[in-house]
Amino acid sequence: MNPNDSDASRFRPATADRRGEQDLDDLLVHVARGDQDAFETLYDRMVGPVYGVIRKVLRDPSQSEEVAQEVLLEVWRTAARFDPAMGGAATWVTTIAHRRAIDRIRSTTAAADREHRTADVSPPHDEVAEAVEASLDRERVRRCLEGLTEVQRESITLAYYGGNSYRQVAELLHVTLGAIKTRIRDGLIRMRDCLGVS
Amino acid sequence: MRFFRQDLHTLTGAYALDALDSANEITKFNRHLSRCQSCASEVRGFREVATAMAFAATTEAPLAMRERVLAAAARTRQLPPEILTHARPRRTGSSAPWIPWLSGAIATAAIAVAVFFGFSQAHTQNELNQARSQNQALAAAQTRVEAELSQAREHDQALAQILGAPHVTLLSQRTTKGGVAVVVLDAATRKLVVATSGLPALPAGKVYQLWLIGPVKIVSAGLLPTAQAGVTTPVVATGIVKGDKLGLTVEPAPGSKQPTTTPILALPLPV
């Protein structure tokens, strides 16, 4: 839990892994100017988290694939809109991915089905071979999630991985709206400190 | 009021996890964010946590997706950057006639007329209206091109944004081979829309390629689409930097990394 652990950088490149993030930022600058080779490299680096987070939220593989494609193409189309002041390239790309997944569930009729979802803290699709780096990320996030209170952990995973709005989370956990806002925020503050995000 | 603010402030977490409840709530919170620096920095930190969670969820994507996405990117035009500065367009030499501070609707009308008739001089909206009322054919043509433009706008947010920008500059120039390029430049966001009229048709295997010719480097701004009745549909070019000129060359299909022929157009872009 030491925020200064060297592997902390792996999933928060914007603050710790300056070099790695700079590369990704640079890549995005080249992508913004129409460099297709740069886009190919960016694709290879970001497709895992993009597809992964969408799959977490949507569950359905073919829908996830469809949305992931849209997201990656959106990254290509809108690369010039990337503003480093708002965070690193990795954050920009994963934010788009998560938002599009959310857009998809909020716009489909699967709402009822979604409300019965339970928090899924375990990594998805363990059967799939994944890069060592990814499992280190996972291990660290898991450790930090374990450091939260149960309600904090459930609130955050139900919201982020489950794709639920805080109102839905409140309902699922039988907590008031005010309480759920606070739990999510307090949990994220602890996660931020645990992960060593500045 | 104080309670209200605090209440909004606790939404930073839910906001960063895309867990706000409605578009209305997001709009409200965005407004709050623009005024609350500590909230914005908290959101940034939380987003990094979310990024870590996304990386932790890394999953191998279907292999076939790669080819599909890369191929789609290769044929997808990119959007211009959004830069929130308000650089006032400056007057440039006579090679780049311009009308400053056109509104979006006027820009659409002006580009329609200019493109269709290959005007190499920009005209004021007043002149265009006069010409339109005096000439039914012009009115019909303008209507046609405007319809095409509005259709293109629906399909292309970037185009819609530029043509809808509060202040744009209309530029036009004849190419050395005839025909005219008409540009709507949004200097504030450093993006432009370009359409052409009356360029010579090219033999098979040749394309018109646009360039941003800067003092330091030359960057491709994409290919011109094939002309329909002598007019090419509007194309968006992005990331204009100070000193860039809009260039046009004839290149072997499917375009070149750098120009291989002498530009037939070099239009200074006042950004």
Interface residues (C-beta under 8 A of the other chain):
Chain A: R10 F11 R12 A14 T15 A32 R33 G34 Q36 F39 E40 Y43 D44 V47 G48 P49 V50 Y51 G52 V53 R55 K56 P61 E65 A68 Q69 L72 L73 W76 R77 T78 A79 A80 R81 M86 G87 G88 A90 T91 T94 T95 A97 H98 R99 I102 P123 P124 H125 V128 A129 E130 A131 A134 D137 R138 R140 V141 R142 I156 A159 Y160 Y161 N164 S165 Y166 R167 V169 G178 I180 K181 T182 I184 R185 D186 G187 L188 M191 R192 L195 V197 S198
Chain B: D7 T10 L11 T12 G13 A14 A16 L17 D18 A19 L20 D21 R44 G45 F46 R47 E48 V49 A50 T51 A52 M53 A54 F55 A56 A57 T58 T59 E60 A61 P62 M65 R66 R68 V69 L70 A72 A73 A74 T76 R77 Q78 L79 P80 P81 E82 V219 S220 A221 G222 T238 G239
